[in-house]
Amino acid sequence: MTERGLSAGANVPVDAAAVRVEIGRGAGGPDVDASALLVAADGRVRGDGDFVFHNQPRHASGAVVHQGKAEGDGVVTDRLAVGPAAVEPGVERIVLVASADGGTFGQVRGLVVRLVDAGTQRELARFEPVAGPETVLIGGELYRRGGQWRFRALGQGYASGLAGLAADFGVTVDDEERGGAGEEERLPAGMRERLSLRKRQVAVSLEKHGAAGMVARVVLVLDASGSMSALYARGVVSDVVERMVAVAAQLDDDGTMQAWTFASNPARLPDLRVGDLPEWLQHVRVGQLAGLFGRRRRGNRLPDGRVDMRAVGIGNEEQKVIAEVRDHVRRNPAAAPTLVLFFSDGGVYRNAEIERELRASVEEPVFWQFVGLGRSDYGVLQRFDDLPGRRVDNVGFFSVDDISTLPDPELYDRLLSQFPRWVVAARRAGILP
């Protein structure tokens, strides 16, 4: 039973020890993401850690936790758990934010904000905001009044998206990250905002590892062997590409990321610039699957530039693409070191050949960061840290069961932890100037 349906500006007391905020939408239209800002008495966050969202899902105090999406009865909800008693004294309000991904709120069907008692599951309040061209919306807020917590329905929208929200609440988004100039302004609003937040997290991770301001040439390598088909079909690989674009946008020496795909054979993909990301993703959404099984004319590339996957095959020959990337680096020298981000779901069996290529690259200005997608046999890639006889350790490796559930802060920390150490060691060894 609903305690009270609210109109904009109305408020109700909150007596529950723990509550759940649900921001829901009907089927079809843009997706909607929930987030929260913990705001001090001056109306601003105390730091970027006071912004809780899907890639920074838990506040340091534990008072606010992003719980992710749930679906039922034709409604998709994104959820935030709030424990009012755990909120720090310096926080006066918890602002509850909704972001439209891939459109505006005028295109969202059945938008609703619900406040639920986490213990009894009783609905305490319901608010149905009315919005139009906005891409970011404040659905409501939890606030202190006279020693008691209350919930207020708001419905304040930001057609300027994250930049407008940042201006009001002090979230760190610099001019370039707001999409006001350069390549990023060509991205859809939701994608641009995700990139902005992810670039900031990449910068934080680099600073944490003593590499603030570092510049590198970033190369992406994507496994396209037969066992990867499910990851392409579910959009996991597309999401990986989008997350890696933030690394290139923050690090890369010229803003362009070179990319390869491989299976039985390697194939060079078109260079990826930030502003071309939506169109470039067709190379992994369509080119990797339909190109393999559909009817295609002979030749290495399709008319639109996508790789014909019949020529790439379905096997695992990592050593071939490693050799091709090495050759590219030799033929195209750069002042900055090269960071190769190499994604594979395993099935490695050419161990001797792979080891030979990676050992030979020790004296080259390249660091190989391998990421395993799932539980599998990664062979020599996983063992390389312990292999003796190298002047510097030029290989990093980690694997995750499901990379789509790994928050951005953790992903970027793991991805960028060894590269800065290699840069220092490679300079001492005279491999890098």
C-alpha positions as MATLAB code, in Angstrom:
seq = 'MTERGLSAGANVPVDAAAVRVEIGRGAGGPDVDASALLVAADGRVRGDGDFVFHNQPRHASGAVVHQGKAEGDGVVTDRLAVGPAAVEPGVERIVLVASADGGTFGQVRGLVVRLVDAGTQRELARFEPVAGPETVLIGGELYRRGGQWRFRALGQGYASGLAGLAADFGVTVDDEERGGAGEEERLPAGMRERLSLRKRQVAVSLEKHGAAGMVARVVLVLDASGSMSALYARGVVSDVVERMVAVAAQLDDDGTMQAWTFASNPARLPDLRVGDLPEWLQHVRVGQLAGLFGRRRRGNRLPDGRVDMRAVGIGNEEQKVIAEVRDHVRRNPAAAPTLVLFFSDGGVYRNAEIERELRASVEEPVFWQFVGLGRSDYGVLQRFDDLPGRRVDNVGFFSVDDISTLPDPELYDRLLSQFPRWVVAARRAGILP';
ca = [
       0.000    0.000    0.000;
       1.337    3.434   -0.909;
       1.728    5.808    2.004;
       1.368    8.853   -0.218;
       1.528    9.811   -3.880;
       3.422   13.086   -4.134;
       3.401   16.083   -6.427;
       6.523   18.151   -7.067;
       7.590   19.981   -3.900;
       5.608   17.794   -1.490;
       7.393   15.933    1.303;
       6.827   13.116    3.809;
       8.660   11.993    6.973;
      10.935    8.949    6.746;
      10.944    6.814    9.889;
      12.321    3.575    8.420;
      15.768    2.439    9.548;
      16.705    1.649    5.940;
      15.035    2.622    2.677;
      15.351    1.744   -0.971;
      14.984    4.313   -3.715;
      13.682    2.868   -6.975;
      13.731    4.864  -10.194;
      11.641    2.958  -12.713;
      10.568    3.126  -16.335;
       8.315    1.175  -18.645;
       9.392   -0.978  -21.566;
      10.936    0.681  -24.619;
      12.603    4.062  -24.919;
      15.869    5.150  -23.278;
      17.274    3.320  -20.290;
      17.352    5.192  -16.963;
      20.238    5.080  -14.473;
      19.985    6.059  -10.798;
      22.684    7.854   -8.804;
      22.977    9.882   -5.610;
      24.842   12.982   -4.454;
      25.653   13.400   -0.756;
      25.473   17.159   -0.277;
      26.821   19.314    2.559;
      25.220   22.409    4.080;
      26.733   24.627    1.360;
      24.747   22.760   -1.287;
      27.764   21.033   -2.819;
      29.450   17.651   -2.588;
      32.568   17.515   -0.406;
      34.465   15.590   -3.107;
      33.964   13.202   -6.004;
      33.547   10.350   -3.502;
      30.136   11.823   -2.601;
      28.808   10.830   -6.025;
      27.394    7.279   -5.907;
      26.542    5.619   -9.221;
      26.950    2.304  -11.033;
      30.717    2.650  -11.466;
      31.276    3.990   -7.933;
      28.580    1.942   -6.242;
      29.299    2.377   -2.528;
      29.853    5.510   -0.496;
      32.796    5.302    1.902;
      30.412    5.646    4.864;
      28.252    2.756    3.639;
      25.207    5.024    3.918;
      24.366    4.860    0.199;
      24.856    1.839   -2.056;
      23.935    1.485   -5.706;
      22.225   -1.917   -5.985;
      21.774   -2.123   -9.757;
      18.795   -2.872  -11.937;
      15.823   -5.189  -11.478;
      12.986   -6.020  -13.860;
       9.446   -7.205  -13.240;
       5.843   -6.593  -14.354;
       7.057   -4.672  -17.384;
       9.025   -2.144  -15.304;
      12.813   -1.754  -15.158;
      14.096   -0.131  -11.963;
      17.525    1.073  -10.906;
      17.911    0.985   -7.133;
      19.760    2.783   -4.358;
      19.896    1.541   -0.757;
      20.080    4.271    1.906;
      20.703    3.856    5.633;
      19.875    7.249    7.173;
      21.572    6.438   10.499;
      24.901    5.881    8.727;
      24.896    9.269    6.972;
      27.818   11.385    8.179;
      27.040   14.564   10.187;
      28.497   16.752    7.446;
      25.904   15.571    4.928;
      22.623   17.509    4.937;
      20.901   16.045    1.870;
      21.014   13.016   -0.390;
      20.011   14.134   -3.869;
      18.488   11.341   -5.957;
      19.376   11.632   -9.642;
      18.072    9.905  -12.766;
      19.981    9.920  -16.077;
      18.437    9.031  -19.441;
      20.804    6.849  -21.476;
      20.309    7.135  -25.246;
      17.622    9.814  -25.319;
      15.709   12.359  -23.235;
      13.201   11.957  -20.447;
      10.485   13.040  -22.836;
      11.054    9.672  -24.524;
      10.948    7.675  -21.268;
       7.690    5.840  -20.616;
       6.226    5.502  -17.158;
       8.941    7.305  -15.220;
       8.417    6.854  -11.475;
      10.402    7.433   -8.282;
       9.470    5.155   -5.351;
      10.642    5.218   -1.749;
      10.331    1.804   -0.081;
      10.877    0.646    3.505;
      13.700   -1.875    3.049;
      12.515   -3.922    6.027;
       8.774   -4.206    5.444;
       8.849   -3.524    1.663;
       6.060   -0.981    2.202;
       5.951    1.823   -0.333;
       6.417    5.062    1.595;
       6.134    7.516   -1.273;
       5.622    7.597   -5.026;
       6.389   10.432   -7.418;
       5.866   10.528  -11.172;
       8.017   13.356  -12.597;
       7.028   15.100  -15.810;
       9.993   15.904  -18.080;
      10.795   16.768  -21.689;
      14.189   17.500  -23.303;
      16.202   16.835  -20.139;
      18.818   14.065  -19.994;
      19.419   14.374  -16.235;
      16.665   14.762  -13.655;
      16.584   15.158   -9.861;
      13.745   12.890   -8.842;
      13.794   13.854   -5.186;
      15.924   14.205   -2.093;
      16.270   12.843    1.421;
      17.051   15.637    3.856;
      17.359   16.347    7.584;
      14.855   18.590    9.314;
      14.710   18.995   13.084;
      16.623   15.771   13.696;
      14.325   13.755   11.418;
      14.803   12.562    7.862;
      12.230   13.499    5.239;
      11.750   12.818    1.512;
      10.853   15.609   -0.930;
       9.689   15.095   -4.534;
      11.434   17.498   -6.937;
      11.504   16.729  -10.674;
      14.183   19.312  -11.545;
      15.656   18.610  -14.979;
      18.944   19.448  -16.706;
      18.833   19.666  -20.494;
      22.595   20.290  -20.274;
      23.044   16.888  -18.641;
      25.988   16.188  -16.389;
      27.531   19.621  -16.978;
      24.466   21.350  -15.530;
      24.337   19.003  -12.566;
      28.057   19.496  -11.953;
      27.678   23.274  -11.979;
      25.039   23.098   -9.235;
      26.627   20.498   -6.975;
      30.389   20.743   -7.525;
      31.011   17.391   -9.189;
      34.431   17.581  -10.874;
      33.923   17.802  -14.627;
      36.407   19.997  -16.486;
      35.602   21.937  -19.659;
      36.880   19.244  -21.983;
      34.939   16.531  -20.158;
      31.687   18.434  -20.532;
      31.719   17.690  -24.233;
      31.876   21.364  -25.152;
      34.732   20.987  -27.620;
      36.547   18.529  -29.805;
      35.660   14.949  -30.559;
      33.556   14.316  -27.470;
      30.807   16.777  -28.360;
      29.822   14.484  -31.240;
      28.836   11.669  -28.852;
      25.249   11.030  -27.699;
      24.581   12.699  -24.353;
      24.524    9.513  -22.286;
      27.711    8.189  -23.831;
      29.423   11.557  -23.428;
      28.538   11.692  -19.738;
      29.793    8.156  -19.144;
      33.033    9.040  -20.901;
      33.433   12.145  -18.761;
      33.081   10.181  -15.528;
      35.331    7.397  -16.754;
      38.082    9.777  -17.866;
      38.029   11.249  -14.390;
      38.364    7.777  -12.884;
      41.265    6.928  -15.219;
      42.998   10.113  -14.059;
      42.422    9.137  -10.411;
      43.874    5.661  -11.035;
      46.931    7.088  -12.795;
      47.513    9.536   -9.957;
      47.171    6.712   -7.424;
      49.955    4.825   -9.209;
      52.240    7.848   -9.510;
      51.540    8.429  -13.198;
      49.555   11.675  -13.256;
      49.953   13.410  -16.611;
      51.482   10.353  -18.293;
      51.145   10.109  -22.087;
      51.072    6.845  -24.026;
      50.068    5.365  -27.362;
      47.102    3.065  -26.604;
      46.409   -0.031  -28.722;
      43.334   -2.248  -28.338;
      43.292   -5.974  -29.220;
      40.028   -7.963  -29.181;
      39.747  -11.746  -29.233;
      37.242  -12.893  -31.876;
      37.632  -16.649  -31.530;
      34.551  -18.858  -31.615;
      34.213  -19.041  -27.832;
      33.820  -15.242  -27.694;
      30.530  -15.249  -29.640;
      28.320  -15.042  -26.552;
      30.256  -12.044  -25.206;
      29.784  -10.207  -28.506;
      26.094  -11.106  -28.672;
      25.446   -9.867  -25.108;
      27.178   -6.547  -25.766;
      29.995   -7.251  -23.288;
      32.695   -6.531  -25.876;
      31.011   -3.306  -26.973;
      30.961   -2.174  -23.350;
      34.651   -3.070  -22.987;
      35.465   -0.915  -26.023;
      33.534    2.031  -24.600;
      35.347    1.708  -21.275;
      38.749    1.513  -23.013;
      38.024    4.660  -25.016;
      38.211    6.552  -21.712;
      41.746    5.204  -21.202;
      42.778    6.357  -24.664;
      41.068    9.736  -24.268;
      42.995   10.344  -21.037;
      46.340    8.809  -22.031;
      46.797    8.628  -25.766;
      49.389   10.770  -27.457;
      47.174   11.812  -30.389;
      43.634   10.903  -29.267;
      43.432    7.961  -31.667;
      43.422    4.319  -30.609;
      44.703    1.676  -33.020;
      42.813   -1.613  -32.846;
      43.125   -5.232  -33.945;
      40.931   -8.271  -33.828;
      42.174  -11.854  -34.063;
      41.260  -15.522  -34.036;
      43.043  -17.903  -36.422;
      44.484  -14.781  -38.077;
      44.845  -11.124  -37.067;
      43.077   -8.230  -38.793;
      43.591   -4.500  -38.341;
      40.426   -2.595  -37.471;
      39.970    1.068  -38.420;
      41.562    3.539  -36.025;
      39.173    4.686  -33.321;
      38.687    8.336  -32.483;
      36.470    9.275  -29.562;
      33.845   11.057  -31.655;
      33.484    8.055  -33.958;
      32.684    5.611  -31.153;
      28.978    4.933  -31.923;
      29.721    4.144  -35.573;
      32.938    2.279  -34.773;
      31.083   -0.072  -32.411;
      29.462   -1.621  -35.463;
      32.773   -3.384  -35.955;
      32.109   -5.418  -32.830;
      28.316   -5.505  -32.837;
      27.957   -6.686  -36.401;
      31.329   -7.347  -37.961;
      32.402   -9.985  -35.484;
      29.271  -12.151  -35.785;
      27.399  -11.599  -39.021;
      30.663  -11.335  -40.905;
      31.567  -14.843  -39.824;
      28.371  -16.647  -40.695;
      26.683  -14.464  -43.320;
      27.182  -14.638  -47.063;
      30.008  -12.338  -48.049;
      31.927  -11.755  -51.199;
      35.551  -12.789  -51.356;
      38.082  -10.362  -50.010;
      39.582   -9.307  -46.721;
      37.241   -6.411  -45.948;
      33.561   -5.705  -46.375;
      32.476   -2.680  -48.436;
      31.926   -0.519  -45.335;
      35.383   -1.287  -43.945;
      34.347   -3.986  -41.509;
      36.527   -7.054  -41.267;
      35.293  -10.159  -43.053;
      35.464  -12.628  -40.201;
      35.725  -15.609  -42.534;
      39.315  -14.560  -43.120;
      39.934  -14.202  -39.389;
      38.506  -17.627  -38.540;
      37.586  -19.001  -35.128;
      40.832  -20.394  -33.651;
      43.281  -19.032  -31.054;
      46.535  -17.700  -32.502;
      47.537  -14.908  -30.127;
      51.160  -14.960  -31.284;
      50.172  -13.769  -34.773;
      48.442  -10.601  -33.599;
      51.226   -9.937  -31.071;
      53.732  -10.112  -33.930;
      51.615   -7.789  -36.074;
      51.285   -5.184  -33.318;
      55.029   -5.364  -32.678;
      55.658   -4.765  -36.374;
      53.299   -1.777  -36.353;
      55.157   -0.222  -33.404;
      58.523   -0.720  -35.114;
      57.298    0.796  -38.382;
      55.558    3.703  -36.650;
      57.843    4.904  -33.835;
      56.363    7.308  -31.289;
      57.860    9.488  -28.593;
      55.502    7.992  -26.021;
      55.541    4.359  -24.855;
      52.862    1.982  -26.145;
      50.241    0.378  -23.900;
      48.500   -2.636  -25.462;
      45.125   -3.518  -23.918;
      44.579   -7.140  -24.936;
      41.221   -8.837  -24.182;
      40.754  -12.595  -24.517;
      38.558  -15.346  -23.070;
      41.469  -17.798  -22.992;
      41.876  -21.140  -24.674;
      45.585  -20.336  -25.057;
      47.628  -23.230  -26.431;
      50.432  -21.684  -28.534;
      52.447  -21.114  -25.363;
      55.946  -21.470  -26.808;
      55.210  -19.160  -29.750;
      53.539  -16.543  -27.542;
      56.409  -16.625  -25.051;
      58.900  -16.178  -27.871;
      57.088  -13.060  -29.150;
      56.709  -11.488  -25.713;
      60.311  -12.189  -24.722;
      61.495  -10.641  -27.988;
      59.436   -7.519  -27.230;
      61.162   -6.916  -23.875;
      63.617   -4.524  -25.541;
      60.796   -2.648  -27.314;
      58.809    0.337  -25.964;
      55.652   -1.739  -25.463;
      53.807   -2.924  -22.360;
      51.281   -5.758  -22.820;
      48.311   -5.673  -20.454;
      46.271   -8.854  -20.878;
      42.739   -9.102  -19.473;
      41.029  -12.477  -19.219;
      37.278  -12.498  -19.742;
      36.026  -15.372  -17.632;
      37.371  -18.594  -16.147;
      39.613  -20.324  -18.632;
      43.133  -21.486  -19.416;
      45.328  -18.480  -20.171;
      48.534  -20.468  -20.361;
      51.734  -18.485  -20.611;
      49.901  -15.145  -20.389;
      48.977  -15.908  -16.801;
      52.420  -17.291  -15.926;
      54.507  -14.563  -17.519;
      55.058  -12.543  -14.340;
      57.038  -15.465  -12.917;
      59.108  -16.210  -16.012;
      62.805  -15.382  -15.468;
      65.386  -14.043  -17.901;
      63.902  -10.613  -18.733;
      65.490   -7.257  -17.970;
      62.059   -5.754  -17.242;
      58.612   -7.215  -16.697;
      56.783   -6.119  -19.843;
      53.543   -8.087  -19.299;
      50.580   -7.671  -16.958;
      47.669  -10.052  -16.550;
      44.423  -10.364  -14.598;
      41.133  -12.121  -15.256;
      37.568  -11.492  -14.107;
      34.565  -13.786  -14.095;
      32.242  -11.109  -15.494;
      33.832   -7.828  -16.521;
      30.416   -6.186  -16.947;
      29.946   -6.321  -13.149;
      33.396   -4.893  -12.342;
      33.048   -1.209  -11.310;
      35.113    1.278  -13.296;
      37.338    2.315  -10.343;
      38.409   -1.289   -9.786;
      38.795   -2.017  -13.498;
      41.001    1.018  -14.146;
      43.059    0.428  -11.002;
      43.817   -3.134  -12.097;
      44.332   -2.145  -15.723;
      46.800    0.664  -14.961;
      48.678   -0.620  -11.900;
      51.653   -2.247  -13.672;
      52.123    0.035  -16.676;
      53.577    2.982  -14.681;
      56.017    0.644  -12.898;
      57.138   -0.741  -16.259;
      57.714    2.791  -17.574;
      60.047    3.527  -14.649;
      61.908    0.222  -15.073;
      62.141    0.566  -18.856;
      63.662    4.037  -18.519;
      66.244    2.782  -16.053;
      67.104   -0.051  -18.453;
      67.459    2.368  -21.405;
      64.500    0.843  -23.267;
      62.631    4.147  -23.021;
      64.311    7.560  -23.316;
];
